[in-house]
């Protein structure tokens, strides 16, 4: 820690009697400066008038390099590192200690883990001040927890009851709860996480539960109300607005609630005496922060639990390679049902054209998008309740290509992609198509390669699928749940629900059946986690279907020999994650290795790579152009490239430290060319 520069127009007053000077006259302040080479606390003097209000964690304004900047007091000390006079604190914005010592330590660890700065993480952890909310009445007493509450589904799992008992005893168990995907009570993850929070609250400790999106939060909030009572927990989300977010933050800070739930903003909630951190569905990309230094909530909660000696409960229907690696290292223990229980609780899952008999009945089953087997299942299950159909893409006819040579249909004026209007057939001589860029209708289109005028749609969206199913089942209502038009819930009457991944609404009593269309589209994504993400989305659909004994059935249309689809049929996310992790280790990709991606102009990447190589020897991949099809004359801005630096796990911390030091050197030099640094990014696209 180094002292701040002295400013001549603000100095310690010599007119104050010596006896009235503070016992701890120096405040160490974390100044809100994102520059890497200034990522450290600075010393400022505390005047006698500021002594009472300048508490650790308080918001302050300080003068730094001639400008007023925000900051937080980290500590008060008697002797600083700087010899000579110090600049005093310009202003105490608020004496509320919003940055606790525990959260300050967590911010530092997250910043170091992701080669970022304290200031960047601080913005994610501490919400902006809302003065009216802060000045409201303080000291609300803790709510008495209800005596009568359900045990929750965790007790139905072999090791679940022991986990809850350990929390009630004040211990800190760490577990991965492999939730059985089913619409039965055993698959109610929200009630299970709420029961873990209740067990922790019974021991007098606090808990933090994080979920990816608002739909999950609504379900968790209902479960927490049932077990903790409405005043027994706080909901902390960044989208709630300044007042609501700050009110929830203060309720945890002041000890008014023991349990905080929310999205990734809740991972830093200042809960007193933390005893449990929990996370639902860590594979959801919404849990990866989109602002520097791009931390993942899973890693943030793991770092916090290790520092606070708190319990851990990560739950999901699927399983990521990261959680599998923690299981194999012994950091997490598995809570899961035995295979017999899984087969009884989960619906029956099968893949079309997976046997010679199926191919004999429908020879074109492997080529058809909607084989006869799908219609047979829907006819059998629709009288029993709703059927869910998952389609990977929204829209109507998402892409158009030549019927003969598969050349993409492009706009004859600007060369942009085209789309067909609703109601058109994807295989007609003349399609009413228009350009997505300029909007011009494509009249008398002719393929520039073969001269054909016939087009087809290789990718069909949810809208077109709903139209086709409506024609096939004319007396059955067809509902759509797509993107921003997501349905909250559907009743148990007969209906077809067409949804895109992540927008599947739950059904009252569970769906009678489900269909997974275009599975190849998910598996062929150019992404390291394509198969892992596909299986996660499919299992989320399976979890909405009734169990097999109640007639629940799931049909997936795809290649039956695919590893992800085979894992889906077996409902075996653990086995899939084990295989996935071993392949990552063979290819030396996270989580079996440490990987840093750096994006920016070529000259900046070259400078950065040379600085890192001087600090430690690492494997360098690239740099490569982010957009290789970008015309050189399209823009005067330099082309953005990507550089990847890779190291074994045992040398990963050294690589991250070297990357952070390289960024600090470039910052001190004022080198041109901004860089975006990501440690173990979720996607490599």
C-alpha positions in Angstrom: 0.0 0.0 0.0 1.3 3.4 -1.0 0.4 6.9 0.1 -1.6 9.3 -2.1 0.1 12.4 -3.5 -0.2 15.5 -1.2 -2.4 18.3 -2.5 -1.4 21.8 -1.5 -4.8 23.4 -1.3 -6.1 20.9 1.2 -3.8 20.1 4.2 -4.2 19.3 7.9 -5.3 22.3 9.9 -2.7 23.5 12.3 -5.4 25.4 14.4 -6.9 22.2 15.9 -5.4 21.4 19.3 -3.2 18.4 19.4 -5.3 16.6 22.0 -8.3 16.6 19.7 -6.5 14.8 16.8 -7.8 11.3 16.0 -6.1 8.3 17.6 -6.1 6.6 14.1 -5.4 9.6 11.9 -4.9 7.8 8.6 -7.6 6.1 6.5 -6.7 3.6 3.8 -9.0 4.2 0.9 -10.0 2.1 -2.1 -10.3 4.8 -4.7 -12.6 4.1 -7.7 -9.9 4.0 -10.4 -10.0 1.1 -12.9 -6.3 1.6 -13.9 -4.3 -1.6 -13.3 -1.1 0.1 -12.1 -3.1 2.0 -9.5 -4.9 -1.1 -8.1 -4.0 -0.6 -4.4 -5.3 1.4 -1.4 -4.1 5.0 -0.8 -3.6 6.8 2.5 -5.5 9.9 3.4 -5.5 12.0 6.6 -8.6 12.1 8.8 -9.4 15.4 10.5 -10.9 15.7 13.9 -14.3 16.6 12.5 -14.3 13.5 10.3 -13.1 11.1 13.0 -16.5 9.8 14.1 -17.9 9.3 10.6 -14.8 7.9 9.0 -15.5 4.3 9.8 -14.2 1.3 7.8 -16.6 0.7 5.0 -17.9 4.2 4.7 -18.2 6.0 1.3 -15.9 9.0 0.9 -14.8 11.5 -1.7 -11.1 12.1 -2.1 -9.0 14.3 -4.3 -6.8 12.2 -6.5 -4.5 13.6 -9.2 -6.4 16.9 -9.1 -9.8 15.3 -9.4 -12.5 14.3 -6.9 -13.2 10.6 -6.9 -15.4 8.2 -5.0 -13.9 5.6 -2.7 -14.4 3.4 0.4 -12.4 3.4 3.6 -10.9 0.0 4.1 -9.1 0.6 7.4 -8.0 3.2 9.9 -4.3 3.0 11.0 -2.0 5.0 13.3 1.0 5.0 11.0 0.9 5.0 7.2 3.3 4.0 4.5 3.8 7.6 3.3 6.4 9.9 4.9 5.2 13.4 4.9 1.9 15.2 4.9 -1.2 13.6 3.5 -4.2 14.9 1.7 -7.3 14.8 4.0 -10.5 13.1 3.1 -12.5 15.6 1.0 -15.9 14.4 2.3 -17.6 11.6 4.1 -20.5 10.8 1.8 -22.1 8.4 4.3 -21.1 6.9 7.6 -23.0 3.7 6.8 -20.3 0.9 6.6 -21.5 -0.6 3.3 -18.2 -2.3 2.5 -17.6 -4.9 5.2 -14.2 -6.4 5.8 -15.4 -9.8 4.5 -16.7 -8.4 1.2 -13.6 -6.3 0.8 -11.5 -9.5 1.1 -13.8 -11.2 -1.3 -13.5 -8.4 -3.9 -9.7 -8.6 -3.6 -9.7 -12.3 -4.2 -12.1 -12.1 -7.2 -10.0 -9.3 -8.7 -6.8 -11.3 -8.4 -8.5 -14.6 -9.6 -9.7 -12.9 -12.8 -6.7 -10.6 -13.4 -8.9 -7.6 -12.7 -8.9 -4.6 -10.4 -10.5 -4.0 -7.1 -12.5 -1.0 -8.5 -14.1 -3.1 -11.2 -15.3 -5.8 -8.8 -16.3 -3.2 -6.2 -18.8 -1.8 -8.7 -20.4 -5.2 -9.0 -20.5 -5.9 -5.3 -21.7 -2.6 -3.7 -24.8 -1.0 -5.2 -25.0 2.8 -5.7 -26.2 4.7 -2.7 -29.9 5.7 -2.4 -29.9 8.4 0.2 -33.6 8.3 1.0 -33.5 4.5 1.6 -30.4 4.7 3.7 -31.9 7.4 6.0 -35.1 5.3 6.5 -35.7 3.7 9.9 -33.0 1.3 11.0 -32.9 -1.6 13.3 -35.8 -3.8 12.2 -35.8 -6.9 14.3 -35.3 -10.3 12.7 -38.5 -12.1 11.8 -39.4 -15.3 13.7 -39.2 -18.3 11.4 -42.5 -20.3 11.0 -42.6 -23.5 13.0 -44.6 -25.6 10.6 -42.8 -26.1 7.2 -42.3 -28.9 4.7 -39.1 -31.0 5.0 -38.3 -30.4 1.3 -37.1 -32.9 -1.3 -33.4 -33.1 -0.1 -34.4 -35.6 2.6 -35.5 -38.0 -0.1 -32.0 -38.2 -1.4 -29.5 -40.7 0.3 -27.1 -38.0 1.6 -29.6 -35.1 1.7 -30.7 -35.5 5.3 -27.1 -35.7 6.5 -26.3 -32.5 4.7 -29.2 -30.6 6.3 -28.3 -32.0 9.7 -24.7 -30.7 9.3 -26.0 -27.2 8.5 -28.2 -27.2 11.6 -25.3 -28.3 13.7 -23.3 -25.3 12.6 -20.9 -27.2 10.3 -20.0 -26.3 6.7 -20.6 -29.3 4.3 -20.0 -28.8 0.6 -22.1 -30.7 -1.9 -23.4 -31.0 -5.4 -27.0 -31.8 -5.5 -27.8 -33.8 -8.7 -31.5 -33.1 -8.9 -33.5 -35.8 -10.6 -35.2 -34.2 -13.7 -38.9 -34.7 -13.2 -42.1 -32.8 -12.4 -42.5 -34.9 -9.2 -41.8 -33.3 -5.7 -38.3 -34.9 -5.8 -37.3 -32.5 -8.6 -38.4 -29.4 -6.8 -35.0 -27.7 -6.6 -36.4 -24.4 -5.3 -37.9 -26.1 -2.2 -34.7 -28.0 -1.7 -32.5 -24.9 -1.7 -35.0 -23.1 0.6 -34.9 -26.0 3.0 -31.1 -25.8 3.1 -31.3 -22.1 3.8 -33.8 -22.8 6.6 -31.5 -25.4 8.1 -28.7 -22.8 8.1 -31.0 -20.1 9.6 -31.9 -22.6 12.4 -28.3 -22.6 13.4 -28.3 -18.8 13.7 -26.2 -18.3 10.5 -26.9 -16.6 7.2 -27.3 -17.9 3.7 -27.0 -16.6 0.1 -28.8 -18.3 -2.8 -28.2 -17.3 -6.4 -30.3 -18.2 -9.5 -29.8 -17.2 -13.1 -33.0 -15.4 -14.1 -36.3 -13.9 -13.0 -38.4 -17.0 -13.6 -36.1 -19.1 -11.3 -36.1 -16.3 -8.8 -39.9 -16.2 -8.7 -40.0 -19.9 -8.0 -37.3 -19.7 -5.3 -39.1 -16.7 -3.7 -42.3 -18.7 -3.4 -40.4 -21.6 -1.7 -38.6 -19.3 0.7 -41.9 -17.7 1.7 -43.2 -21.1 2.5 -40.2 -22.1 4.7 -38.9 -18.7 6.0 -41.9 -16.4 5.9 -42.1 -13.3 3.7 -40.1 -11.1 6.0 -37.5 -13.8 6.6 -35.4 -13.2 3.5 -34.4 -10.4 1.1 -34.4 -10.4 -2.7 -31.4 -8.7 -4.2 -31.4 -8.1 -7.9 -29.7 -5.4 -10.0 -32.9 -5.0 -12.2 -35.1 -4.1 -9.2 -34.3 -0.4 -9.3 -32.0 1.7 -7.1 -34.2 2.0 -4.1 -35.4 -1.7 -4.0 -31.9 -3.0 -4.6 -30.3 -0.8 -1.9 -33.1 -1.6 0.6 -32.4 -5.3 0.2 -28.7 -4.7 0.5 -29.1 -2.7 3.7 -31.4 -5.3 5.2 -28.6 -7.9 4.9 -25.9 -5.4 6.0 -27.9 -4.4 9.2 -28.7 -8.0 10.1 -32.4 -7.6 9.6 -32.5 -10.8 7.5 -30.4 -14.0 7.5 -31.2 -15.2 4.0 -30.6 -13.3 0.7 -31.7 -14.6 -2.7 -31.2 -13.1 -6.1 -29.3 -13.2 -9.4 -25.5 -12.8 -9.7 -25.6 -9.5 -7.9 -26.6 -11.4 -4.7 -23.3 -13.3 -4.6 -21.7 -10.3 -2.7 -24.6 -9.7 -0.3 -23.2 -8.7 3.1 -24.9 -11.4 5.1 -23.9 -11.7 8.7 -22.2 -15.0 9.9 -22.4 -16.6 6.5 -23.1 -20.4 6.8 -24.2 -21.4 3.3 -23.8 -20.3 -0.3 -26.1 -22.0 -2.8 -26.4 -21.8 -6.6 -28.9 -23.2 -9.1 -27.9 -24.3 -12.6 -24.3 -23.1 -12.7 -24.2 -23.9 -16.5 -26.5 -21.1 -17.4 -24.5 -18.4 -19.2 -26.5 -15.6 -17.4 -24.3 -16.4 -14.3 -21.2 -15.1 -16.2 -20.7 -11.4 -15.7 -20.6 -9.3 -18.9 -18.5 -6.5 -17.3 -14.8 -6.6 -16.4 -13.2 -8.6 -15.0 -16.0 -11.1 -16.2 -16.3 -13.2 -13.1 -18.5 -16.3 -13.0 -20.9 -16.6 -10.0 -19.8 -20.2 -9.4 -16.2 -19.1 -8.8 -17.2 -16.1 -6.7 -19.3 -18.2 -4.4 -16.6 -20.9 -4.1 -14.0 -18.2 -3.2 -16.4 -16.7 -0.6 -17.2 -20.1 0.9 -13.5 -21.0 1.3 -12.7 -17.6 2.9 -15.8 -17.6 5.3 -15.7 -21.4 6.0 -19.3 -21.7 4.9 -21.2 -24.6 3.5 -21.8 -25.0 -0.3 -24.7 -26.4 -2.2 -24.6 -26.3 -6.0 -27.7 -27.8 -7.6 -28.7 -28.6 -11.2 -30.4 -31.1 -13.4 -27.3 -31.3 -15.6 -23.6 -31.1 -14.6 -20.8 -28.9 -15.8 -17.2 -30.1 -16.2 -16.2 -27.5 -13.6 -18.3 -29.1 -10.9 -17.2 -32.6 -12.0 -13.6 -31.5 -11.5 -14.4 -30.3 -8.0 -16.0 -33.6 -7.2 -13.0 -35.6 -8.4 -10.7 -33.4 -6.3 -12.9 -34.0 -3.3 -13.9 -30.4 -2.7 -17.6 -31.3 -3.3 -19.5 -34.4 -2.3 -22.4 -35.7 -4.5 -26.0 -35.8 -3.4 -27.9 -37.9 -5.9 -30.5 -40.6 -6.2 -29.6 -44.1 -7.1 -30.2 -45.3 -10.6 -33.4 -47.3 -9.8 -35.0 -44.2 -8.2 -33.9 -42.0 -11.2 -35.5 -44.5 -13.7 -38.8 -44.4 -11.7 -38.9 -40.7 -11.1 -37.8 -39.4 -14.5 -40.0 -39.7 -17.6 -39.2 -42.2 -20.3 -36.8 -40.7 -22.9 -36.1 -42.1 -26.3 -34.6 -41.0 -29.6 -36.4 -41.4 -32.9 -35.1 -44.1 -35.4 -33.0 -45.7 -32.7 -33.8 -49.3 -33.7 -34.3 -51.4 -36.9 -38.0 -51.8 -36.1 -38.4 -48.0 -36.0 -36.7 -47.6 -39.3 -38.7 -50.4 -40.8 -41.9 -48.6 -39.8 -40.7 -45.2 -41.0 -37.7 -45.5 -43.4 -37.3 -41.7 -43.7 -37.3 -41.2 -39.9 -33.6 -40.2 -39.8 -34.0 -37.6 -42.5 -37.4 -36.1 -41.6 -37.6 -33.2 -39.2 -40.9 -34.4 -37.8 -40.9 -38.2 -38.1 -44.1 -40.3 -37.7 -42.9 -41.4 -34.2 -43.3 -37.8 -33.0 -46.9 -37.6 -34.2 -47.7 -41.0 -32.7 -46.4 -39.9 -29.3 -48.3 -36.6 -29.5 -51.6 -38.3 -30.5 -51.2 -40.7 -27.5 -50.3 -38.1 -24.9 -52.4 -35.1 -25.9 -55.6 -36.5 -24.4 -53.8 -36.8 -21.1 -52.5 -33.2 -21.0 -50.3 -30.6 -22.7 -47.2 -31.5 -24.8 -44.1 -29.3 -24.9 -42.2 -28.9 -28.2 -38.7 -27.4 -27.9 -37.3 -25.7 -31.0 -33.8 -24.2 -30.9 -34.5 -21.2 -33.1 -37.1 -18.5 -33.0 -38.6 -17.1 -36.1 -40.3 -18.6 -39.2 -38.0 -19.8 -41.9 -34.8 -18.8 -40.3 -32.6 -19.3 -43.5 -33.3 -19.9 -47.1 -31.0 -21.8 -49.5 -31.2 -23.0 -53.1 -33.1 -26.2 -53.4 -30.6 -27.7 -55.9 -27.1 -26.6 -54.7 -27.8 -25.3 -51.2 -26.3 -21.8 -52.0 -27.7 -19.3 -49.4 -30.3 -17.0 -50.8 -28.9 -13.5 -50.6 -30.4 -10.1 -51.4 -29.8 -9.1 -55.0 -29.4 -5.4 -54.0 -27.2 -5.4 -50.8 -26.2 -9.1 -50.4 -27.9 -9.4 -47.0 -29.6 -12.5 -45.7 -33.2 -13.2 -46.6 -36.3 -14.4 -44.7 -39.6 -15.8 -45.8 -43.0 -14.4 -44.7 -45.3 -16.4 -42.6 -47.6 -18.6 -44.6 -45.1 -19.4 -47.4 -44.0 -22.9 -48.2 -40.2 -23.5 -47.9 -40.2 -25.4 -51.2 -42.0 -23.4 -53.9 -40.9 -21.9 -57.1 -41.5 -18.4 -55.9 -41.2 -17.5 -52.2 -42.3 -14.1 -50.8 -38.9 -13.3 -49.2 -37.5 -10.0 -48.1 -34.0 -8.9 -47.1 -33.3 -8.6 -43.4 -30.9 -5.7 -44.0 -32.6 -3.4 -46.5 -36.1 -4.8 -46.4 -36.5 -5.1 -50.2 -38.7 -8.0 -51.5 -36.9 -10.6 -53.5 -38.8 -10.9 -56.7 -37.8 -13.4 -59.4 -34.7 -14.6 -57.4 -32.4 -16.9 -59.3 -29.5 -18.8 -57.8 -26.2 -17.3 -59.0 -24.5 -20.8 -59.0 -26.9 -23.2 -60.7 -29.7 -20.9 -61.9 -32.5 -22.6 -60.0 -35.5 -20.6 -58.7 -36.5 -23.2 -56.1 -35.5 -22.6 -52.5 -35.9 -24.4 -49.2 -35.4 -23.7 -45.5 -32.7 -25.8 -43.8 -33.5 -24.1 -40.5 -37.1 -23.8 -39.4 -38.0 -21.6 -36.5 -40.5 -21.9 -33.7 -43.2 -19.9 -35.6 -43.2 -22.2 -38.6 -43.1 -25.3 -36.3 -46.2 -24.0 -34.5 -48.0 -23.5 -37.8 -47.2 -27.0 -39.0 -48.3 -28.6 -35.8 -51.5 -26.5 -35.8 -52.3 -28.0 -39.3 -51.5 -31.5 -38.1 -53.7 -31.2 -34.9 -56.4 -28.8 -36.0 -58.6 -29.3 -32.9 -55.8 -28.7 -30.4 -54.8 -25.2 -29.3 -51.1 -24.3 -30.1 -49.4 -21.8 -27.8 -46.0 -20.2 -28.2 -43.5 -19.2 -25.6 -40.6 -17.5 -27.3 -38.0 -15.0 -25.9 -39.6 -11.9 -24.5 -43.1 -13.4 -25.0 -42.6 -16.2 -22.5 -45.6 -17.8 -20.9 -45.7 -17.9 -17.1 -47.5 -21.2 -16.8 -49.9 -23.5 -18.7 -52.8 -25.4 -17.3 -53.3 -29.2 -17.5 -55.7 -29.2 -20.4 -54.7 -30.6 -23.8 -52.5 -28.2 -25.7 -49.3 -28.0 -27.8 -46.8 -25.5 -26.4 -43.9 -24.6 -28.8 -41.0 -22.9 -26.9 -37.4 -21.9 -27.5 -34.7 -23.0 -25.0 -35.0 -21.2 -21.7 -38.5 -20.0 -22.4 -40.3 -23.3 -21.6 -43.2 -22.6 -19.1 -44.0 -25.1 -16.4 -47.3 -26.9 -16.7 -49.8 -27.6 -13.9 -49.1 -31.2 -12.8 -46.3 -31.5 -15.5 -46.4 -32.0 -19.2 -47.8 -35.3 -20.5 -45.0 -35.4 -23.1 -42.3 -33.4 -24.7 -40.5 -33.3 -28.1 -37.0 -32.1 -28.7 -36.6 -30.9 -32.3 -33.5 -30.1 -34.3 -31.1 -31.5 -31.7 -28.3 -31.3 -34.3 -28.5 -27.5 -34.3 -27.5 -27.4 -30.7 -24.8 -30.0 -31.0 -23.1 -28.5 -34.0 -22.6 -25.0 -32.5 -19.0 -23.9 -32.8 -18.4 -23.8 -29.1 -16.3 -25.8 -26.6 -19.4 -26.4 -24.4 -21.9 -27.2 -27.2 -22.7 -30.7 -26.1 -22.7 -29.8 -22.4 -25.1 -26.9 -23.0 -27.3 -29.0 -25.3 -27.7 -31.7 -22.6 -28.4 -29.0 -20.0 -31.2 -27.5 -22.1 -32.7 -30.9 -22.8 -32.7 -32.0 -19.2 -34.5 -28.8 -18.2 -37.3 -29.9 -20.6 -37.3 -33.4 -19.1 -37.7 -31.9 -15.7 -41.0 -30.4 -16.8 -42.6 -33.8 -17.8 -44.5 -36.2 -15.6 -42.7 -39.3 -14.4 -42.8 -42.5 -16.4 -45.3 -44.2 -14.2 -47.8 -41.4 -14.9 -47.2 -41.7 -18.7 -44.6 -39.0 -19.1 -42.7 -39.4 -22.3 -39.9 -37.4 -24.1 -38.9 -37.9 -27.8 -35.7 -36.4 -29.2 -35.3 -36.1 -32.9 -31.6 -36.6 -33.8 -28.8 -39.0 -34.3 -29.3 -41.8 -31.7 -25.6 -42.6 -31.5 -24.7 -39.1 -30.3 -23.0 -39.1 -26.8 -25.2 -36.2 -25.5 -28.4 -37.9 -26.6 -27.3 -41.2 -25.2 -26.7 -39.5 -21.8 -30.1 -37.9 -22.1 -31.8 -41.3 -22.7 -30.0 -42.7 -19.6 -30.6 -39.5 -17.6 -27.0 -39.7 -16.7 -25.4 -36.1 -16.5 -22.7 -37.4 -14.1 -21.3 -39.9 -16.6 -21.5 -37.3 -19.4 -19.6 -34.8 -17.3 -16.9 -37.4 -16.4 -16.3 -38.1 -20.1 -16.4 -34.3 -21.0 -13.8 -33.5 -18.3 -11.5 -36.2 -19.5 -11.7 -34.9 -23.1 -11.0 -31.4 -21.8 -8.0 -32.7 -20.0 -6.7 -34.4 -23.2 -7.2 -31.2 -25.2 -5.9 -29.0 -22.4 -8.9 -26.7 -22.0 -10.6 -25.4 -18.9 -11.3 -26.6 -16.3 -8.4 -29.0 -16.8 -6.1 -26.1 -17.6 -6.0 -22.4 -17.1 -6.8 -20.4 -20.2 -6.7 -16.6 -20.7 -8.1 -14.9 -23.8 -7.0 -11.4 -24.7 -8.7 -9.4 -27.4 -7.5 -6.2 -29.0 -5.4 -4.7 -31.8 -2.4 -6.7 -33.1 0.3 -4.4 -31.7 -1.3 -4.3 -28.3 -1.5 -8.1 -28.2 2.1 -8.4 -29.2 3.2 -6.1 -26.4 1.0 -7.9 -23.9 2.3 -11.4 -24.9 6.0 -10.3 -24.6 5.4 -9.0 -21.1 3.7 -12.2 -20.0 6.4 -14.4 -21.5 9.0 -12.5 -19.6 7.2 -13.3 -16.3 6.5 -17.0 -17.0 6.7 -19.5 -19.8 3.2 -20.3 -21.2 1.8 -21.7 -24.3 0.6 -19.1 -26.8 -2.2 -19.6 -29.3 -2.7 -17.0 -31.9 -3.3 -14.2 -32.4 -6.1 -14.7 -34.9 -8.6 -12.3 -36.4 -12.0 -12.2 -34.6 -13.8 -11.6 -37.9 -11.7 -13.1 -40.7 -14.4 -12.2 -43.3 -14.2 -8.5 -42.5 -13.1 -6.5 -45.6 -9.9 -4.5 -44.9 -11.4 -1.3 -46.2 -14.7 -1.6 -44.3 -13.5 0.5 -41.4 -10.5 2.7 -40.5 -10.4 1.1 -37.1 -7.7 -1.7 -36.6 -8.9 -5.3 -36.8 -9.6 -6.9 -33.5 -7.7 -10.1 -32.9 -7.7 -12.7 -30.1 -4.7 -14.2 -28.3 -4.9 -17.2 -26.0 -2.5 -18.0 -23.3 -2.6 -21.5 -21.7 -0.9 -23.1 -18.7 -1.4 -26.3 -16.6 -3.5 -26.0 -13.5 -0.6 -26.0 -11.1 0.9 -23.0 -13.0 -2.5 -21.2 -13.5 -2.1 -18.8 -10.6 1.3 -17.7 -11.9 -0.2 -17.1 -15.4 -3.0 -15.0 -14.0 -0.6 -13.0 -11.9 1.7 -12.4 -14.9 -1.3 -11.3 -17.0 -2.3 -8.8 -14.3 1.2 -7.5 -14.1 1.4 -7.1 -17.8 -1.8 -5.1 -17.8 -0.4 -2.9 -15.1 2.8 -2.2 -17.0 0.8 -1.3 -20.2 -1.4 1.0 -18.0 1.6 2.7 -16.5 3.2 3.2 -20.0 -0.2 4.5 -21.3 0.1 2.0 -24.2 -2.4 2.5 -27.0 -5.0 -0.1 -27.8 -7.5 -1.3 -25.2 -7.5 -5.0 -24.3 -10.2 -7.3 -23.0 -8.8 -10.0 -20.7 -10.8 -13.0 -19.7 -9.7 -15.8 -17.4 -11.3 -19.2 -18.3 -14.1 -17.7 -20.3 -17.4 -19.5 -20.6 -17.3 -19.4 -24.4 -14.5 -19.2 -26.9 -16.6 -18.0 -29.8 
